[in-house]
Structure formats: structure tokens, C-alpha cells
């Protein structure tokens, strides 16, 4: 697949900066909110940015490597949590209701079907293969996952959405994330491995051993989509495709924690020009996320010691995003308020 991503027009930045600097406040006194407002304006190409129909997509899938002892939870938990999402009982349901996101649930490839209300069936199979024995995905599966994610975003764009966030659910996907961070950021594997859904010390050591076995079999793969095919999951691939399509459509992309960031990492490595469209919502407490952020030179908005996933960190960013955009749209300038501005030397 090919994506055609154009970076925001750099010459427009001076106009946005001047608009912000002329608001009735001391220069730069709103700190990071000003930077965020400028980013949103640049993404949308207007001095009057608005957040329209913000949508958070949660992709769920199972991983063959989960059967090797890398997680304290069985694979059946992925499907059970999808059922919980469909019933409105998970943290991401509470947060999206409270904060005003449109929540979309997508089955990218769980072990069993999820025939529950509100779950979009895009299941590519009963989870990926065990990466200790073979590549997680075939080339056609990877391409279909990327294409599916892109098509979902294109539909939302046609319905008026201009702001997206992604979440995930998949037992074993922190193993995929660790290997992607190791391969694409050159982070030592032990530093990239997190406890995931709650490994104790013994389980964490087992996880390290299994992921070292995967590396011994496949080597350190540095081509981004090939690393995703070998070590990734259907939900990660759909997120990557969705993010690339969103950048192609000039949408703001709000990035969640460790797992979502690993999917976005693949997309950035393949298409660096998408970076201006990305807002990293929070710093996950999961090991490896800080190293990924430092590698990309990205500073997250929030740091709340969270590591749940599901898109929960991304969800919390929406009030700040809306506020930042409103500052540019609705705050008076010195001229319109008839307030004397600062004297420039």
C-alpha cells in the first residue's frame, strides 16, 4: 500500500503564531496549550480550528505468542473484554462517555468471534501465529489489516470527523510492542519489555526468555512493515493503517500509551512526514514507552502513571485539545478587546 502524506504548510506557522501572540495575555503565558493550539491550526490549515466528531477506535485481537507464557492472563480475556466494551462497562467506556468521544469497537482478529452489539467485525482470523515458530502475519494479512484500518478512517472522515484516537485490547500485545521498540528504536530488549497486564517477577523472566527466542529466530528486523508482519498483531497493523490514512486526510491523531505508540512507531518509520499530525497524549508507566518517546523526540501532554491501554490516556487529552482550539477561535485579541498590547523593543 502507498499513502500520500503532505506535511502541513510550514509558511502558515508565522500567521498562526502571530494570531496566538496577539491574544489578550502575556506572550507564551499559556505554555503548552499555546503549542497545542498552534499544532491543531497547522494540521487543519486554518486560524479558526474546530474539533469535529472526535472518534476513538479500539481494535481488539489475539496473539499466538500469548500461548507461550508471556502473559498471566489467558487469551480468552481478549474476547471477554470486548464483550465488556460492548456492554459499556470498561474504563474506556466511562471515559469516552464523560469526555465526548464517539467510541468505535473493532474486532481485528480475536480467538473467537464477538457477536455483540456495537462491535464491528473486521476479524482477519483467530489471532496471529506464534512468532516463536513463524511470522505472526503473512504479507496478504498485513496488507489487509493496513487497508482495513485506512478504510475505517476514510469513512469517519467522510462523516465529518477531524480528530482521531486509537486504543487496543489484546493479550500478548505488549510482547509485540517490546520487539517493535527494540527493532525500530534500537532500545535494548530488556529495557523495552514491560510487565504488560501484570506479570510477576517469575512471569516477567519467562516473558524475557520467550522474546529473546523470537529474536534469535527472526533477528533484529529494522524494516518497519516487515517488523510489524513478523512480530506484530492484527490490531497493531490496523492502527498503523488507520493512522497513516488519518495523516493523509490531515486529521489530528491522538496517540495513547505503549501499544498504540508501537503501532504509530511503525507508521512514522515508514512515513516520517506524518509526525506533525501526531499528539502523544500521555507517558505510559509501562517500561519501554519513555524510550520510544525519547527516540521520536516527542513530549506527551500528560503523565498520570497510567498503563491500562484501551485508549484511556488518549481519551483524557480531549478537554485540553478542545480548549486549545477554542483559544485561537474565541479569545479576544488586544485589538478586538481594545486593550493596549505590550511594547515591543
FENKA-V814206 format. One record per helix or strand of 3 or more residues. SS is the DSSP state (hx for helix, st for strand). FROM is the first residue (numbers start at 0). TO is the last residue. If there is no record, write none. Layout:
BEGIN
SS|FROM|TO / SS|FROM|TO
END
This chain:
BEGIN
hx|9|20 / hx|31|43 / st|54|60 / hx|63|67 / hx|75|85 / hx|90|98 / st|101|108 / st|118|120 / hx|138|157 / st|162|168 / hx|172|184 / hx|188|191 / hx|200|217 / hx|223|230 / hx|233|247 / st|251|254 / hx|257|269 / hx|271|276 / st|277|279 / hx|288|295 / hx|311|315 / hx|317|329
END
